[in-house]
Amino acid sequence: MRIPYKRLLLAISFWTVVFIAGCVDTSVSPIPTSVNYQSQLKVVNLVQGAGTATLTLNGQSLGTVDFGGEIPGSGSAFLTIGAGSKTLNASFASAANQEYKFSLVTDYKYRVFLVGTASSNSAVRVSQRYIWQTKDSENGKALFPEGIGQVAFFNGSPDAVINSVTMTGPDTVTVTQSLALGKSISYTKLKAGAYAFDVLYNTNQHLKFDYTLGSKGRYTAVIYDAAASIKNAVLVDD
């Protein structure tokens, strides 16, 4: 007797589809129809001799930032903007207008430092963390230890090379690392409290300043301007 293979195959296929459909987990969240591709940003003006800068990012006005300052200003939240390719136009008070190009990766928090001199300058992008690693959140718990302050260093001076940084307070730490223009030292973890900072640069010159690191605080200490008139600023990261 001939076996009706086609009918048997159809029957098996039908019951297989029914079985698979019954196994679908309907509790799984549906795939979102869109993804929010965002980054966070501040811009710091460290261009020696160029004066204030009026900034426009991808056609959007950011405002004016003084030499040694950042935008949005100290104490203000970072800008939340779309990730991707960016064109930053700077109109300087005492230098030719400049156009800088860089990109921002989705979910990252950045500072962009404008560095160099009025005649030759560039933009340096420095990432800090994922934007969802916020203080006191479950995702950010490991990044913000209780009782600990963290400080990073950035060299924005066109003619000063940082040789080392000594931090004296509840902890005493010396970080020895050669930093030319546009280079940085990643975060050093210290017990929260008041610190004296001693920056050794160009082999035998010192820049000293004091700053108090708060518990769970993260900061970037910036060295900028010409070596003969070197300055510092401490920027609050979180």
SERO-4910 file (N, C-alpha, C, O; in steps of 0.05 Angstrom, whole numbers):
BEGIN
 pado doro    nc1    nc2    nc3   cac1   cac2   cac3    cc1    cc2    cc3    oc1    oc2    oc3
  Met    A     17    -24      0      0      0      0     18     25      0     37     26     15
  Arg    A     11     44    -16     27     69    -18     20     87      5     -3     92     12
  Ile    A     41     99     17     37    117     40     33    145     28     48    154     11
  Pro    A     12    159     37      6    186     26     26    206     38     20    221     57
  Tyr    A     51    207     27     72    223     38     64    253     40     70    266     60
  Lys    A     52    264     19     46    292     19     27    299     41     30    320     55
  Arg    A      6    282     45    -13    287     67      0    285     94     -5    302    112
  Leu    A     18    265     97     32    262    123     50    286    128     51    295    151
  Leu    A     64    296    108     82    319    111     66    344    119     75    359    136
  Leu    A     43    348    106     26    371    113     17    370    141     16    390    155
  Ala    A      9    346    150     -1    342    177     21    348    198     16    362    217
  Ile    A     45    338    193     67    343    211     74    372    212     79    383    234
  Ser    A     75    386    189     81    415    188     60    431    204     67    449    219
  Phe    A     35    424    201     13    438    215     17    437    245     16    457    259
  Trp    A     20    412    256     22    409    285     48    420    296     50    428    319
  Thr    A     70    421    279     95    434    288     91    464    292    101    475    312
  Val    A     77    477    273     71    506    275     55    511    300     60    530    314
  Val    A     34    494    305     17    498    329     33    496    354     29    511    373
  Phe    A     52    476    355     68    472    379     87    495    385     88    505    407
  Ile    A    100    505    364    118    528    367    103    552    376    113    567    393
  Ala    A     80    557    364     64    581    372     57    579    401     56    600    415
  Gly    A     51    555    411     44    552    439     67    557    458     62    562    482
  Cys    A     92    556    448    115    559    465    125    588    465    144    594    480
  Val    A    114    606    450    122    634    450    118    647    477     96    645    488
  Asp    A    139    661    487    137    675    513    125    702    508    139    721    499
  Thr    A    100    705    515     86    730    510     93    752    531     84    775    528
  Ser    A    109    744    552    116    764    572    140    781    564    146    801    577
  Val    A    154    774    542    177    789    533    168    816    521    149    817    506
  Ser    A    183    837    529    176    864    519    181    865    489    200    853    479
  Pro    A    164    879    475    167    881    446    192    898    439    200    915    454
  Ile    A    203    893    416    226    909    406    217    938    402    197    942    388
  Pro    A    231    957    413    223    985    410    224    994    381    240    984    365
  Thr    A    206   1012    374    204   1021    346    226   1042    340    232   1046    317
  Ser    A    239   1054    361    260   1073    357    280   1072    380    272   1063    402
  Val    A    305   1080    375    326   1080    396    335   1109    400    337   1124    380
  Asn    A    339   1116    425    347   1144    431    378   1146    431    391   1140    451
  Tyr    A    389   1155    409    418   1157    406    428   1184    417    429   1203    402
  Gln    A    435   1185    443    442   1210    455    469   1209    468    479   1187    476
  Ser    A    482   1232    471    507   1236    486    504   1261    502    485   1276    500
  Gln    A    524   1265    520    525   1290    536    551   1304    531    572   1291    526
  Leu    A    551   1331    533    574   1347    525    577   1373    539    557   1386    545
  Lys    A    602   1381    545    610   1408    552    634   1415    535    650   1397    527
  Val    A    638   1441    529    661   1450    514    677   1470    531    665   1488    543
  Val    A    703   1466    531    721   1483    547    739   1499    528    752   1488    510
  Asn    A    741   1525    533    758   1543    516    785   1547    530    787   1562    549
  Leu    A    806   1534    519    833   1536    530    852   1546    508    876   1541    510
  Val    A    842   1560    488    860   1570    466    874   1595    475    862   1616    478
  Gln    A    900   1592    480    916   1614    491    918   1637    471    925   1634    447
  Gly    A    911   1662    480    913   1686    464    890   1691    446    890   1711    431
  Ala    A    869   1674    446    846   1677    428    823   1692    441    804   1700    427
  Gly    A    823   1694    467    801   1708    481    775   1692    482    776   1667    479
  Thr    A    753   1705    485    727   1691    487    720   1678    460    729   1686    439
  Ala    A    703   1658    462    694   1644    438    664   1642    437    651   1635    458
  Thr    A    652   1648    415    623   1644    410    620   1619    394    631   1616    372
  Leu    A    605   1600    405    604   1573    394    577   1566    382    556   1573    392
  Thr    A    579   1551    360    555   1540    347    561   1511    340    581   1504    328
  Leu    A    543   1493    349    546   1464    345    525   1454    326    501   1455    332
  Asn    A    533   1445    302    515   1435    282    492   1455    277    469   1448    274
  Gly    A    500   1481    276    480   1502    271    465   1512    295    451   1532    292
  Gln    A    469   1500    318    455   1508    343    474   1526    359    496   1517    365
  Ser    A    465   1549    367    481   1567    383    484   1557    411    464   1550    425
  Leu    A    509   1555    421    515   1547    448    519   1571    466    517   1569    491
  Gly    A    527   1594    455    532   1618    471    562   1624    471    577   1614    454
  Thr    A    570   1641    489    597   1651    491    611   1640    515    600   1639    537
  Val    A    637   1632    512    652   1621    534    679   1636    536    693   1639    516
  Asp    A    686   1645    560    711   1659    565    735   1640    564    731   1615    565
  Phe    A    758   1651    560    783   1635    562    785   1623    589    783   1637    610
  Gly    A    789   1597    590    791   1582    616    764   1573    627    762   1560    648
  Gly    A    742   1579    612    716   1572    621    704   1549    605    716   1540    585
  Glu    A    681   1540    613    667   1518    598    638   1526    594    627   1543    608
  Ile    A    625   1513    574    598   1518    568    584   1491    563    594   1475    547
  Pro    A    561   1486    576    548   1501    597    567   1506    621    586   1490    625
  Gly    A    562   1527    636    580   1536    657    582   1517    681    566   1498    683
  Ser    A    601   1523    699    605   1507    723    579   1506    739    566   1526    743
  Gly    A    572   1482    747    547   1478    763    523   1472    745    502   1464    756
  Ser    A    525   1476    719    504   1470    701    507   1442    690    529   1432    688
  Ala    A    484   1430    683    485   1402    672    498   1402    645    498   1422    630
  Phe    A    509   1379    638    520   1375    611    497   1376    591    474   1369    597
  Leu    A    503   1385    567    483   1385    545    476   1356    538    495   1340    535
  Thr    A    451   1350    535    443   1324    524    436   1329    494    417   1343    488
  Ile    A    451   1316    476    447   1321    448    449   1295    433    457   1274    444
  Gly    A    441   1295    408    442   1271    392    471   1263    387    489   1279    384
  Ala    A    476   1237    387    503   1226    381    509   1229    352    491   1236    336
  Gly    A    534   1223    344    541   1223    316    561   1245    310    574   1256    327
  Ser    A    565   1251    284    584   1270    274    576   1299    282    552   1306    280
  Lys    A    595   1315    290    590   1342    299    609   1362    285    632   1355    280
  Thr    A    599   1385    280    616   1408    270    612   1431    290    590   1441    293
  Leu    A    634   1438    303    634   1460    322    648   1484    310    671   1483    303
  Asn    A    634   1506    307    645   1531    297    650   1550    320    633   1554    337
  Ala    A    675   1561    321    683   1579    342    690   1606    329    707   1608    312
  Ser    A    677   1627    339    684   1654    331    699   1667    355    687   1674    375
  Phe    A    726   1670    352    742   1680    374    744   1711    373    743   1723    352
  Ala    A    747   1722    397    750   1751    398    777   1761    387    779   1783    376
  Ser    A    798   1744    390    825   1753    382    839   1733    365    864   1731    366
  Ala    A    824   1718    349    836   1698    331    817   1693    308    794   1700    310
  Ala    A    827   1680    288    810   1673    265    789   1653    273    794   1636    291
  Asn    A    766   1654    260    745   1634    265    755   1606    258    771   1602    240
  Gln    A    745   1587    274    754   1559    269    731   1540    267    709   1546    278
  Glu    A    735   1518    253    715   1497    251    728   1471    260    749   1463    250
  Tyr    A    715   1458    279    726   1433    290    706   1410    284    681   1414    286
  Lys    A    716   1387    277    698   1364    272    706   1341    290    729   1335    294
  Phe    A    685   1328    301    689   1305    319    663   1290    319    643   1299    309
  Ser    A    664   1267    332    639   1251    335    635   1244    364    653   1242    380
  Leu    A    609   1239    371    602   1231    398    589   1204    396    570   1199    380
  Val    A    598   1186    413    588   1158    413    563   1157    431    562   1170    452
  Thr    A    543   1142    422    518   1140    437    523   1131    466    539   1113    471
  Asp    A    510   1144    485    509   1138    513    535   1146    528    539   1137    551
  Tyr    A    552   1162    516    576   1171    530    574   1201    538    561   1217    524
  Lys    A    588   1208    560    589   1235    570    617   1245    563    637   1232    569
  Tyr    A    619   1270    551    644   1280    541    649   1309    549    631   1324    555
  Arg    A    675   1316    550    684   1344    548    700   1346    522    716   1328    516
  Val    A    696   1368    508    713   1375    486    729   1400    493    718   1421    499
  Phe    A    756   1396    493    774   1418    501    785   1431    475    796   1417    458
  Leu    A    782   1457    473    794   1472    451    821   1481    461    823   1497    480
  Val    A    843   1472    448    870   1477    459    888   1488    437    882   1486    413
  Gly    A    911   1499    445    931   1509    427    934   1539    430    930   1550    451
  Thr    A    941   1552    408    945   1581    408    926   1594    388    913   1580    372
  Ala    A    926   1620    388    909   1635    369    916   1628    340    898   1629    323
  Ser    A    941   1621    335    949   1615    307    946   1586    300    945   1579    276
  Ser    A    945   1568    320    943   1539    314    929   1526    337    940   1524    360
  Asn    A    905   1516    332    890   1503    354    873   1480    343    870   1476    319
  Ser    A    863   1464    362    849   1440    355    829   1433    377    829   1445    399
  Ala    A    813   1413    372    793   1403    392    801   1375    401    808   1358    385
  Val    A    801   1371    428    808   1345    439    783   1335    454    773   1348    473
  Arg    A    774   1311    447    750   1299    459    759   1280    481    776   1262    476
  Val    A    748   1283    505    754   1265    528    728   1254    539    710   1269    546
  Ser    A    727   1227    540    703   1214    550    705   1211    581    728   1209    591
  Gln    A    682   1211    594    683   1209    624    669   1183    634    681   1169    651
  Arg    A    646   1177    623    632   1153    632    607   1149    614    602   1166    597
  Tyr    A    593   1127    618    567   1124    606    547   1143    619    549   1147    643
  Ile    A    529   1153    604    510   1173    615    491   1160    635    479   1174    651
  Trp    A    487   1133    634    469   1120    652    483   1111    678    470   1100    695
  Gln    A    509   1116    680    523   1109    705    521   1133    724    542   1145    731
  Thr    A    498   1140    733    494   1164    749    499   1158    779    497   1135    788
  Lys    A    506   1179    793    512   1177    822    487   1166    837    464   1174    831
  Asp    A    492   1148    855    471   1136    872    452   1118    857    433   1108    869
  Ser    A    457   1113    832    441   1093    817    454   1066    820    477   1063    826
  Glu    A    438   1045    814    449   1018    815    471   1014    794    491   1001    800
  Asn    A    468   1026    771    488   1024    750    514   1039    757    535   1032    748
  Gly    A    511   1061    773    535   1077    779    547   1072    806    566   1085    814
  Lys    A    537   1052    821    546   1048    848    576   1043    849    589   1055    867
  Ala    A    587   1026    832    615   1020    833    633   1044    825    656   1045    832
  Leu    A    621   1062    809    636   1085    798    639   1108    818    656   1125    816
  Phe    A    621   1108    839    620   1130    858    622   1119    887    601   1118    900
  Pro    A    645   1110    895    648   1098    922    642   1119    944    650   1142    942
  Glu    A    629   1110    965    623   1128    988    650   1136   1001    667   1120   1005
  Gly    A    652   1162   1008    676   1173   1021    700   1177   1004    722   1183   1013
  Ile    A    696   1174    977    719   1177    958    713   1199    939    691   1201    928
  Gly    A    733   1216    934    733   1236    912    752   1228    891    773   1215    897
  Gln    A    747   1235    866    764   1226    844    772   1251    827    755   1267    821
  Val    A    797   1252    820    806   1275    804    823   1266    781    841   1249    784
  Ala    A    817   1277    757    833   1272    733    847   1298    726    840   1320    736
  Phe    A    868   1297    709    883   1320    701    884   1322    671    887   1302    657
  Phe    A    883   1347    661    884   1352    632    904   1375    628    902   1396    641
  Asn    A    922   1372    609    942   1393    603    932   1409    579    932   1399    556
  Gly    A    924   1434    584    916   1451    562    936   1474    556    929   1493    542
  Ser    A    960   1471    567    981   1492    562    997   1485    537   1006   1462    534
  Pro    A   1000   1504    519   1015   1499    494   1044   1495    497   1057   1483    479
  Asp    A   1056   1504    519   1085   1502    521   1094   1492    549   1118   1495    556
  Ala    A   1077   1479    564   1084   1467    589   1079   1437    588   1058   1428    579
  Val    A   1099   1422    596   1096   1393    597   1095   1385    627   1113   1391    642
  Ile    A   1073   1373    635   1070   1364    662   1087   1340    667   1086   1321    652
  Asn    A   1102   1340    689   1120   1318    696   1107   1300    717   1110   1275    716
  Ser    A   1094   1312    737   1081   1297    758   1061   1314    773   1062   1339    771
  Val    A   1044   1301    788   1024   1315    805   1025   1302    832   1021   1277    835
  Thr    A   1029   1318    854   1028   1308    881   1003   1319    895    998   1343    894
  Met    A    987   1301    906    963   1308    920    966   1301    950    969   1278    957
  Thr    A    964   1322    967    969   1318    996    944   1326   1011    934   1349   1009
  Gly    A    934   1307   1028    910   1312   1044    905   1288   1061    924   1277   1073
  Pro    A    880   1279   1063    875   1254   1078    891   1231   1066    898   1212   1081
  Asp    A    896   1231   1040    914   1213   1027    937   1230   1016    934   1254   1011
  Thr    A    960   1217   1011    982   1230    997    990   1212    974    999   1190    977
  Val    A    987   1223    950    992   1207    925   1008   1225    906   1002   1248    902
  Thr    A   1028   1213    893   1042   1226    871   1038   1210    846   1044   1186    845
  Val    A   1029   1223    825   1026   1210    799   1048   1221    781   1048   1245    775
  Thr    A   1065   1204    771   1087   1213    753   1080   1204    725   1079   1180    719
  Gln    A   1076   1224    708   1068   1218    680   1074   1243    664   1066   1265    671
  Ser    A   1087   1239    641   1093   1262    624   1069   1269    607   1059   1252    591
  Leu    A   1059   1293    609   1035   1302    595   1041   1327    579   1046   1348    590
  Ala    A   1040   1324    552   1043   1347    535   1015   1358    530    995   1349    541
  Leu    A   1013   1378    513    988   1391    506    967   1371    497    972   1354    480
  Gly    A    943   1372    509    921   1355    500    920   1328    512    903   1312    506
  Lys    A    940   1322    530    941   1295    543    929   1297    571    927   1318    583
  Ser    A    921   1274    581    907   1273    607    916   1250    624    926   1230    614
  Ile    A    912   1253    650    915   1231    670    887   1223    679    871   1240    686
  Ser    A    882   1197    678    855   1188    686    851   1191    716    869   1199    730
  Tyr    A    827   1185    725    818   1191    752    836   1176    773    842   1153    771
  Thr    A    844   1192    793    857   1181    817    837   1182    840    825   1203    845
  Lys    A    833   1159    853    814   1158    876    828   1166    902    850   1155    908
  Leu    A    816   1184    917    827   1194    942    805   1196    963    782   1199    956
  Lys    A    813   1194    988    794   1198   1009    783   1227   1007    799   1245   1002
  Ala    A    757   1230   1010    745   1257   1008    758   1275   1029    764   1267   1051
  Gly    A    761   1301   1021    772   1321   1040    788   1342   1025    788   1344   1001
  Ala    A    801   1359   1041    816   1382   1030    844   1373   1021    857   1358   1036
  Tyr    A    852   1381    997    878   1373    986    894   1397    977    883   1417    968
  Ala    A    921   1394    979    939   1413    967    951   1398    943    961   1376    945
  Phe    A    950   1411    920    959   1400    894    985   1414    886    986   1439    886
  Asp    A   1005   1399    878   1030   1409    869   1036   1397    842   1042   1373    839
  Val    A   1033   1414    821   1038   1405    793   1066   1413    785   1073   1436    784
  Leu    A   1083   1393    780   1110   1398    770   1110   1398    740   1100   1378    728
  Tyr    A   1120   1419    727   1120   1421    698   1146   1433    688   1160   1447    703
  Asn    A   1152   1426    664   1177   1435    651   1202   1431    669   1219   1448    671
  Thr    A   1202   1408    682   1224   1397    698   1227   1409    725   1231   1395    745
  Asn    A   1225   1436    728   1231   1448    754   1212   1471    762   1218   1486    780
  Gln    A   1189   1473    749   1170   1494    756   1146   1481    769   1138   1458    763
  His    A   1133   1497    787   1111   1486    803   1086   1504    801   1088   1528    801
  Leu    A   1063   1491    799   1038   1505    801   1023   1492    825   1019   1468    825
  Lys    A   1016   1508    845   1004   1497    869    976   1510    873    972   1533    868
  Phe    A    957   1493    882    930   1502    888    917   1483    907    926   1460    911
  Asp    A    896   1492    920    881   1476    939    853   1471    929    841   1487    915
  Tyr    A    843   1448    936    815   1441    928    805   1419    947    820   1401    955
  Thr    A    779   1420    953    766   1400    969    750   1381    952    733   1389    937
  Leu    A    756   1355    955    743   1334    940    720   1324    957    724   1315    979
  Gly    A    695   1325    946    672   1315    960    669   1285    957    678   1273    938
  Ser    A    655   1273    976    648   1244    974    632   1239    949    612   1253    944
  Lys    A    640   1220    934    627   1212    908    631   1233    887    618   1231    866
  Gly    A    648   1253    892    652   1274    871    673   1265    851    692   1251    858
  Arg    A    670   1274    827    689   1269    805    696   1295    792    678   1311    785
  Tyr    A    722   1301    788    731   1327    779    753   1324    758    767   1303    757
  Thr    A    756   1345    742    779   1346    723    794   1372    729    783   1394    726
  Ala    A    819   1370    737    836   1393    742    850   1399    716    863   1382    704
  Val    A    848   1424    707    858   1433    681    881   1452    685    879   1471    701
  Ile    A    903   1448    671    926   1466    671    926   1479    643    924   1466    623
  Tyr    A    927   1506    642    925   1520    617    940   1546    616    950   1555    637
  Asp    A    940   1559    593    954   1584    587    984   1578    583    994   1556    588
  Ala    A    999   1599    575   1028   1596    570   1042   1589    596   1033   1597    617
  Ala    A   1065   1576    594   1080   1567    617   1088   1591    635   1089   1588    659
  Ala    A   1093   1614    623   1101   1637    638   1079   1649    655   1084   1664    674
  Ser    A   1054   1643    648   1031   1654    662   1010   1631    668    986   1635    665
  Ile    A   1021   1608    674   1004   1584    676    982   1587    697    986   1599    718
  Lys    A    959   1575    691    935   1577    708    923   1549    712    931   1529    698
  Asn    A    904   1547    730    890   1522    734    861   1527    738    852   1549    747
  Ala    A    845   1507    733    816   1507    739    808   1479    746    818   1460    735
  Val    A    789   1476    765    779   1450    772    750   1449    762    733   1464    771
  Leu    A    745   1431    744    718   1428    732    703   1404    745    715   1383    750
  Val    A    678   1409    752    662   1389    765    650   1370    743    636   1379    726
  Asp    A    657   1344    746    647   1325    726    620   1313    735    602   1311    718
  Asp    A    618   1306    760    593   1294    771    586   1306    798    566   1299    810
***
